[in-house]
Amino acid sequence: MLALGTAGWATAALLLWQSSVVPSLRLPHLDEHRYFSASLLRATASYGRFSFVDWVLTTLVQLAVLAVYARKGAQFARESAAGRLGTGMLLGMIGFALVWAAQVPFDVADLWWQRRHHLTHLGYFTQIFGNWLALGGQFVFLCVALAIVMGLARKLPRLWWAAAAPVFIGLALLFAFVSPYLLSKHRLHDPQLQAASVRLERIEGVRHVPVVVEDVHDITSLPNAEATGLGPSRRVVLWDTLVRDFTPREVTVVIAHELGHLAHDHIWKDIGWYALFAFPGTLLIARATRRRGGMARPEAVPLSLFVLVALSLLALPAQNAISRHMEAEADWASLEATHDPVGATALFRRFVPTTLSEPNPSSFEYALLENHPTIMQRIAMAKAWRSYAASEAQSP
Amino acid sequence: MHIAHPVKLLVEDDLRRNRLTVFFRLILAIPHFIFIFLWTIAVVFAAIVNWVATLVQGQPPAGLHRFMCAYVRYQAHLSAYLWLVGNPYPGFVGEEGEYPIDVRLPGPTQQPRWTTFFRIFLAIPALLLATALGGTANVRVPSSGKSGTYGSGGGGGALGFAVAVLGWFASLAQGRMPKGLRDAGAYSIGYSAQMLAYLLLVTDRYPNADPTAMLEGVERPPQHPVHLVGDADDLRFSRVTVLFRLPLVIPHVVWLALWTVVALLAAIATWFATLFTGTPPAGLHRFLSRYVRYWLHVNAFLYLAANPFPGFTGELGRYPLDLELPAPAIQNRWKTGFRIFLAIPAAIVNGALSWGLGVAAFLTWFVALATGAAPWGLRNFSAYALRYGSQLFAYVFLITEAYPHASPLEGAPPAQPQFDEPA
């Protein structure tokens, strides 16, 4: 049974890993010093070092808090008059709230660091207390998730995980579909970019996908863009900082990249990967909480939170690798659609001073934090595409 | 046991009101406004002298203490007159025993110097609650030399104002002040007097917001069919759930909002059914009763009137601060037909109490976080405000036709008939 499951999992993973990037493509090794000044590289290294240390400390504190909570958290059950499900929700929320509170100093430190480098205009108060709505949404989702798990665990004490995983996959699908409608955005006004997006949609075979702009300049100067939605809710969202600060040629590359995500069904693939991780993840949580009487009992909730976070951390390198794989495919799609490696190179080069991303981070940071190819890898891909296109043009 | 507060409220009012003096009450009070304005200016300077003297001697000088006592009493008399809590025209000197709503004040005693030194800061929480309750006459004194710049010398708060406005109409119509409103007004006057006495160094005892202790000696109203039950002595609070109280209540707020939509539809259906049949349908009555009880549980948790995380079903007997609700009974069709309009005065009182409830919760949060327990007085005030809110909801949703009772005192259960044992 286990072997069958593993084989099925591996087959599905292999299918999801399929990519349109030319398999034989070898990225050339590039020296970052040829592209960026020494002072800029020093600045990005210094910025990245602090951010990485802050992340490591946040993660360690998070794990420590949840480890203590897994041992002691069950005692909070006496603070509830809400029955089994309600008590489980309370224990889940307390654990979540403790983690949030423990992370606040590190969030503040990170904000201080970003402000120091003029990457954000967000105030400290807003950083801590300004996201109550989002935090509230997370609390509600946590409660719904626990209600589902605890409800199923009561009916199916040993097999709840097999039933819960599809429910969570369904929720992920629902969220992916609905989330574009929750964004506050406006249409792209620039006629040149509008024309480019229509042209790119045609080239990439993605029709009727609105390209919209989200106003974020009040809180950050960072550029960003994303492809979201499923079916009729599909959107390409550009941050106004990107549209404002980058040339139309560079923005066109970004639009092509995001349309590339949609053209290659990356949102669907994302959910597919989520499904592949959800089944073993819920199974491991079910196994780990058995000693506490199983997930039907509220006393198991603190331990389940710890296991969930620990598993997420363990899965992080794999998740980042998957994300990088899809981002590389979107970069390739962008190059295929725009035929503009110069524009792409210019875009990636500008990312370094505007975001202070390290062009070539350490392997450790790369594995744990980078969900996009590094800047040097992206520039190398543009270079490789140029050679590939030239060879394709010469071939009969 | 809870030690009696040295500043004691005395209520000897018979609820009768003279319609003529009620109608012209504000105009009649004009001489008092002028007088209290001047007196307040004098008190500001006297309070500074008294503060220095108390710091030096360890207790207030007898003459200044008498002066402050008279001012506190005068404030109480005038507030009672303005808010229609008392009927006769008050004197101008704050004499003890001259007014049916009076305060008994302690003599000068030794006071710890450090609490004397920080008195103005220590009094801020009590001042916040007193402002919400509003038992003192609203006097404004110039706080700077510039014309038009004023500082408030007393709280014209929500509860006192609501009592005054509603009491004005009721007294004009009936020639009597409703007991619930009178008690609520007396309570706010008593709390404000305790606050003022603390601020002016008449006593070093902190004001006690407990309505039962404040109105000790006042006759309890009959028990309302919608009343609180539960463990009144359980003040223990978990610091962690206090710290995260707002995020923890979010799922309940979402659930309550959804339930409210359905409850409103059920209330409309109940309204029609009760208009035709005279009695609310049992199923809808049960559903709405659960809703009102759940509303109480959630708000008791949110406003720190109770400790545990509540359930999501509004079940009776599951929460330490619980609500007893009546069974469906025949209701007057006239009262049913105009229920929403009849509820407006109670909604005004409820709005005023909600303000105080918010302040009480804010203060309780800090205390409970520091000590792991809720202050007895604030908790009981919160329970009073929540009880009134529940009675209002029960009235609006046709669970009962008994009008919400504004008295801060718990209703007395009906006396059991006494039977002599046969020999």
Interface residues (C-beta under 8 A of the other chain):
Chain A: F76 E79 S80 A81 A82 G83 L85 G86 T87 M89 L90 M93 I94 A97 L98 W100 A101 W132 L135 G136 F139 V140 C143
Chain B: S238 V240 T241 L243 F244 L246 P247 L248 I250 P251 V254 H297 N307 P308 F309 P310 G311 F312 T313 R318 Y319 P320
